[in-house]
């Protein structure tokens, strides 16, 4: 039950086909405008249209879309550093891009004409969130009634989706052979929904992760996919290596990248602060304090170690999947563990530096307060659940475990 052994694969066939550095350059070019808009993003609780247009223009919502739709189709170890780089500037923007990008992987499961309809235009952005509901089987499709929340990126999306169990026309649940319910992802235009503004939170305020509802909405069969097909990569219509991974794995790695970006930015700002700040009652600047020197070194070690393990794991797994054609349960467990560890390590780093910054950190016009709020919001989301450690621990010890979130 050992997890995947990590080995470096830089320059391997699995990662040689794309040019992620081009997208990192695009992030650098948008960085000044994004940094200037960060306060507005937090205050408005959504991305301003000027920022959305700049992200669209640079292809940053199309990082995980197939080449056949004009997407970048980046592999996981290429993709995560881009999300991390954006998060160093603004975490809400990075969160939205990762959420919308994970949703976009559904394109590989759709008929080509449907995929082009949803994702073909420049505003072809999909968002979704969890929530209760049902899809009643009807001729040619389903009638969907439900309410969902946490729809990150829905403010600038043109299509929405939801994951709902199927019920037959008589109301009986449709079950698989093993007795579990059949769940499908339904896709529909954003104009078909009603929104409710619920996103009043301590952090990640700019994600506009609001609630939306539909009532007795007809969704044709072709605009739906089996949830299991999104997880195991066996039903993909695309030949690219990326689509042997599930969107869940990219969510995990991408949101870990958000956390790492927040922590890296916090560390950089703290080092800058420590150069000049003289705490009340002290004679020297923070950087001349032995305790602070030690904390900065430990923060660097924690952050670099967590990041290195995450990216090297994805590199190793990507190379293995390229040779084998499919991902294993051990590899999916490695992704989950490395991602969750990166998130919680990032929280520890930010907490330590926030404390060390003293009263400076509590003011809105300093670079610590929002990052502190954002990192704790990241950790409270699904990808940061402490339960993931339990799941992987059960697997390591040969126990039966829930693999639904892998």
KADAGI-V25180 format. One line per field, one symbol per residue. ss: DSSP state (2 for helix, 1 for strand, 0 for the rest). phi: phi as a letter, one per 20 degrees, with the letter a starting at -180 (. if undefined). psi: psi as a letter, one per 40 degrees, with the letter a starting at -180 (. if undefined). A space follows every 10 residues. Layout:
ss=???
phi=???
psi=???
This chain:
ss=0000000000 0022200002 2222222222 2222222222 2222000022 2222222000 0000002220 0000022222 2222222220 2222222222 2222222220 0222222220 0000011100 0011111100 1111111111 1002220011 1111111000 0010100000 1011111112 2201110000 0000222001 1111111111 2221112222 2200000000 2222002222 2222222222 2222222222 2222220000 0000022202 2222222222 2222222222 2222222222 2222000022 2222222222 2222222222 2222220222 2200000022 2222222222 0222002222 2222220000 000000
phi=.ffgfebfcg nfgfceedcf fffffffffe gfffffegff gffemaefgf fgffffgeme edfdffgfdn eelfegfefg ffffffffeb ffffffffff fffffggfde ggfffffedf efefcdcbbe rfrbcefcgn rbddcacccl egnffdedcc bbdcfecfge nffedefene fedcedcbfg fedddcfded cfblffflee ebcccleedf gfdbcfgfff ddmedfedef ggeeeeffff ggffffffff ffffffffff fffffdfdfg nedcfgfeef ffgfffffff fffffffffg ffffffffff ffeenbeefg ffffffffff ffffffffff gffffffmfg feefededgf fffffffgfe egfdgfgfff gfffffemef bedfdd
psi=eiihhhiifh eiddeedigd ddddddddde ddddddeddd dddefihidd dddddddefe efdeiideee idfiideddd dddddddddh dddddddddd ddddeddeei iddddddded idfghhiiii iiaihhhihe bihhhihiaf gheddeidii iihiiiiide ehihiideei ihhihhhiid eeihihhegg idifdeefga iiiihfhhhi defiihddde deeeeieiei ddeeiidddd dddddddddd dddddddddd ddddddhhih eidiideehd dddddddddd dddddddddd dddddddddd ddddeiiidd dddddddddd dddddddddd ddddddeadd eehdeieddd ddddddddde ideehddddd ddddddeeih ihedf.
